[in-house]
Amino acid sequence: MTSARAGAAEACPSGAVADQTPAAETEKAAQRLAQLCDKPVEVLSAADEFTKVTALPSGTFTFESSIEPERVERSGQWLDVDTNLEPGADGRLHPRAAADVTFSRGGDGPFVVLRGGGADFSLSWSGTLPPGEVSEDRVTYKNVYPDVDLVARALPGGFSHVLVVRTAEAASLPASRAGG
């Protein structure tokens, strides 16, 4: 390291030295911090679920963009998307860090609720759902019809749901083709 770089590293704020990827609110502040600390610094004012802008020590910037959410904001911090489901305080299943979607644990009421843009979208089943079995990002409601399971899955930007038909006899049921 040159003596100029050594002086710059010493001027780097201790919090930024410790951070894996430090962040600053503006491009100007991020660029200054990147040069002081000799490491990339995220530009928070340019951040969203799909976009990440990073100031580099060289004085340039990188721009990363995705068509699907890569991260979510929680309590002022950006977290990588994690669609694994866990129980929430409201008794429903929530992804750890993904779209604002919840799943039923079984019973009556909507099996999925998606919130966004000031509105709620929900899907319900025509009968009472059996208890859901959770595995990573999905919940399976077994035998919603004989030999037919309903599987709902958390996705970075929402959810999916499918009927899993396990026998030819179950496939011949009209309800298996139409859904709940």
C-alpha positions as CSV (number, residue, x, y, z in Angstrom):
1,M,0.0,0.0,0.0
2,T,1.3,3.5,-0.9
3,S,1.7,6.1,1.9
4,A,-1.1,8.1,0.2
5,R,-3.4,5.0,0.4
6,A,-2.3,4.4,4.0
7,G,-3.3,7.9,5.0
8,A,-6.7,7.5,3.2
9,A,-7.4,4.2,5.0
10,E,-6.7,5.9,8.3
11,A,-9.2,8.7,7.5
12,C,-11.9,6.1,6.8
13,P,-14.6,6.2,9.5
14,S,-14.3,3.1,11.8
15,G,-17.9,2.1,11.1
16,A,-17.2,2.0,7.3
17,V,-14.1,0.0,7.9
18,A,-16.0,-2.7,9.8
19,D,-19.0,-2.8,7.3
20,Q,-18.9,-5.4,4.6
21,T,-20.5,-3.0,2.2
22,P,-20.8,0.5,3.7
23,A,-23.6,2.8,2.4
24,A,-24.1,6.5,2.1
25,E,-27.2,8.5,1.2
26,T,-26.0,10.4,-1.9
27,E,-23.8,9.7,-4.8
28,K,-21.4,12.4,-3.7
29,A,-21.1,11.1,-0.1
30,A,-20.7,7.5,-1.4
31,Q,-18.0,8.5,-3.8
32,R,-16.1,10.3,-1.1
33,L,-16.4,7.4,1.4
34,A,-15.4,4.9,-1.3
35,Q,-12.2,6.8,-2.0
36,L,-11.4,7.4,1.7
37,C,-12.0,3.7,2.6
38,D,-10.7,2.2,-0.6
39,K,-13.8,0.0,-0.9
40,P,-17.2,0.0,-2.7
41,V,-20.0,2.0,-1.1
42,E,-23.7,1.6,-1.9
43,V,-25.7,4.7,-2.8
44,L,-28.9,4.5,-0.7
45,S,-30.8,7.3,-2.6
46,A,-30.6,5.1,-5.8
47,A,-31.6,1.8,-4.1
48,D,-34.8,-0.1,-4.5
49,E,-35.8,-3.8,-4.7
50,F,-34.6,-4.0,-8.3
51,T,-31.7,-1.6,-8.3
52,K,-28.3,-1.2,-6.6
53,V,-25.8,1.6,-7.4
54,T,-22.3,1.4,-5.9
55,A,-19.6,4.0,-5.8
56,L,-16.1,2.5,-6.4
57,P,-12.8,3.8,-5.1
58,S,-11.7,4.6,-8.7
59,G,-14.4,7.3,-8.8
60,T,-16.7,5.4,-11.1
61,F,-20.1,3.8,-10.3
62,T,-21.7,0.4,-11.0
63,F,-25.4,-0.1,-11.7
64,E,-27.1,-3.4,-11.1
65,S,-30.7,-4.0,-12.1
66,S,-33.0,-7.0,-12.0
67,I,-36.4,-7.8,-13.4
68,E,-37.3,-9.6,-10.1
69,P,-36.8,-8.2,-6.6
70,E,-33.3,-9.0,-5.3
71,R,-33.8,-7.5,-1.8
72,V,-36.3,-5.9,0.5
73,E,-36.2,-2.9,2.8
74,R,-36.9,-3.6,6.5
75,S,-36.4,-1.0,9.2
76,G,-34.3,1.1,6.9
77,Q,-31.9,-1.7,5.9
78,W,-31.7,-3.6,2.7
79,L,-31.9,-7.4,3.1
80,D,-31.3,-10.1,0.5
81,V,-34.5,-11.8,-0.5
82,D,-35.3,-14.9,1.6
83,T,-38.5,-16.6,0.7
84,N,-38.3,-19.3,3.4
85,L,-41.5,-19.2,5.5
86,E,-41.8,-18.7,9.2
87,P,-44.7,-18.1,11.6
88,G,-45.7,-14.5,12.2
89,A,-47.3,-12.9,15.2
90,D,-50.6,-12.8,13.4
91,G,-50.7,-16.6,13.2
92,R,-50.0,-16.7,9.4
93,L,-46.8,-17.8,7.6
94,H,-44.6,-15.1,6.2
95,P,-41.4,-15.1,4.0
96,R,-38.4,-14.0,6.0
97,A,-37.6,-11.2,3.5
98,A,-39.7,-11.0,0.3
99,A,-42.9,-9.5,-1.0
100,D,-45.6,-8.7,1.5
101,V,-47.4,-12.0,1.2
102,T,-48.8,-14.3,3.9
103,F,-50.1,-17.9,3.9
104,S,-52.7,-19.6,6.0
105,R,-51.6,-22.4,8.4
106,G,-54.9,-24.1,7.4
107,G,-58.6,-23.7,8.3
108,D,-61.0,-21.2,6.9
109,G,-60.3,-17.9,5.3
110,P,-57.8,-16.9,2.6
111,F,-54.9,-19.3,2.0
112,V,-52.8,-16.4,0.6
113,V,-52.9,-12.6,1.0
114,L,-50.7,-10.3,-1.1
115,R,-50.4,-6.7,-0.1
116,G,-49.0,-4.0,-2.3
117,G,-49.7,-0.6,-3.8
118,G,-52.3,0.2,-1.1
119,A,-54.4,-2.9,-1.9
120,D,-54.9,-6.5,-0.8
121,F,-55.3,-9.5,-3.1
122,S,-56.4,-12.7,-1.5
123,L,-57.3,-16.2,-2.6
124,S,-59.5,-18.5,-0.6
125,W,-60.3,-22.2,-0.8
126,S,-63.9,-23.4,-1.2
127,G,-63.7,-25.5,2.0
128,T,-61.7,-25.8,5.1
129,L,-58.0,-26.3,4.5
130,P,-56.1,-29.0,6.3
131,P,-53.1,-27.9,8.4
132,G,-50.3,-26.7,6.1
133,E,-47.0,-28.4,6.1
134,V,-44.1,-25.9,5.6
135,S,-40.9,-26.8,3.8
136,E,-38.6,-23.8,3.0
137,D,-40.6,-21.4,0.8
138,R,-43.7,-23.5,0.3
139,V,-46.7,-24.7,2.3
140,T,-48.6,-27.8,1.3
141,Y,-52.2,-28.5,2.2
142,K,-52.5,-32.2,1.7
143,N,-55.6,-33.9,0.3
144,V,-57.7,-30.8,-0.4
145,Y,-59.4,-33.4,-2.7
146,P,-58.7,-37.1,-2.5
147,D,-55.0,-37.5,-3.7
148,V,-54.8,-33.8,-4.6
149,D,-52.6,-31.3,-2.6
150,L,-52.6,-27.5,-2.8
151,V,-49.1,-26.1,-2.8
152,A,-48.5,-22.4,-2.3
153,R,-45.0,-21.0,-2.7
154,A,-43.5,-17.6,-1.7
155,L,-41.6,-15.9,-4.5
156,P,-39.4,-12.8,-4.4
157,G,-42.2,-10.6,-5.8
158,G,-45.3,-12.5,-4.9
159,F,-46.5,-16.1,-4.8
160,S,-47.5,-19.1,-6.9
161,H,-50.0,-21.9,-6.2
162,V,-50.6,-25.3,-7.9
163,L,-52.6,-28.4,-7.4
164,V,-50.5,-31.5,-7.2
165,V,-52.5,-34.5,-8.5
166,R,-51.0,-37.7,-7.3
167,T,-53.2,-40.4,-9.1
168,A,-55.0,-40.9,-12.4
169,E,-58.3,-41.2,-10.5
170,A,-57.7,-37.8,-8.8
171,A,-56.9,-36.3,-12.2
172,S,-60.4,-37.4,-13.5
173,L,-62.1,-35.4,-10.8
174,P,-63.7,-32.2,-12.3
175,A,-62.6,-30.2,-9.2
176,S,-58.9,-31.1,-9.9
177,R,-59.1,-29.4,-13.2
178,A,-61.0,-26.3,-12.0
179,G,-59.3,-25.7,-8.7
180,G,-60.9,-24.7,-5.4
